[in-house]
């Protein structure tokens, strides 16, 4: 079995990933920014303190052979994009990777493979099927992705193979977009941004985690889009949720101008239509458990 170091292992995707890897009997080390580390009685699981803002990992810790999965970074949709928040979103990603690089350079951590998160925010708006070869645009989130990926690629200077995953809109219980969609739906309201005609490149959280495991086990270097094979209009996601709810629901189209007022610059990502291809990942042999939005939503809402 392998040793995995997960940066951002306490987050929504990271916590799911940890459970999967533990079930496969791997050794898991989670880098945590909490000075009072979580307690665990599981001998396979260890928490280690780090502070990316100071480029520090607990000096008592060392590990000479590990696969590192980097998911660290401030939540893009957690707060309004003020100037300071935008700086935090960028720095939290760049500093996390810089801290891991320093640890590898100083031989505190022996990294046999780095798999680092990015996002489909790399791509602009368009009707084409975006692939890993397409250039980024000039939007804020795209520029963040560019610097994020550039920082990950510096590990190649240390002869460490690097894989990058551009993750789509994650749907899962307890966090991500699905959690936000469910909030008004519990009260019989479906607030659909701008009528929901925009294409969303979504993915079930289970497929995100299984994709990360698959790529790390294969030490697959390069860039991979981690999205379900079948992007859909946003309103199709809501329609499946309404079907599963099986109760009277009022559909409300939230006008774009209101979203721009409430969310500011972040509204660009809510309103953007972006169809992203997962063909490269599928060609590598990965198979999605939830390739269709119907099976995804039905599983999340526990409906037949």
C-alpha angles and dihedrals in degrees: 000000000000134000115237125196110199120196107198090021094146094060130093097276095030095056091051091047092051092055092052094049093046090052087056090054096248122148110250127201115185119198108219132188090207112107088205098059121214114262120241135176093193109110089206093059129071132172120210126189120237137166112201091185087066095033090240135142117182104282091220090063125087134157122181101195124032145132108236121210112190116203097147122135143104114278111269094210099035098092140013113278102253117165091261093046092051089052090050092051091053099040094046089060099041095043093049091056092042089054092051090047091053090049090051093045091051090046092241086126125029103211115198093177135003120209110185130187125237128159142241084246080093088081127072128223119289147121095246123099102257116220132188089266095063119105124243122251131229099264120122096250092047091054089050090053091050093054091040092055093042090056091050091051091058088078088074086073086068091050090253114143112235131208122187125197121199099207122208130214103311118222117196144124117276099022149012127056095322091059090054093046091052097054098079093029090067086066095047096263127121109193103195115191111239093338094303100261092132117105115245122201098209135172136192112247090236091058091047091056096042088049091053091049092047094050094045093049090050091042087225109187123201133049124313131182108228101203134119114269093245117056114195140193111273091241089061089061090052092045091056090048091051091049090052093046088057094197137101109293131181115217115215124186108214106213117239093237091058091051089050091052095046100038102026116197091354088071088076090074093046093051098039119112110214129164111196127188125229093187095113091057092046091049087057088060103261116144122202120228091203108032094153128059091229095060090043096052094040090054093047093048094040094232129144 
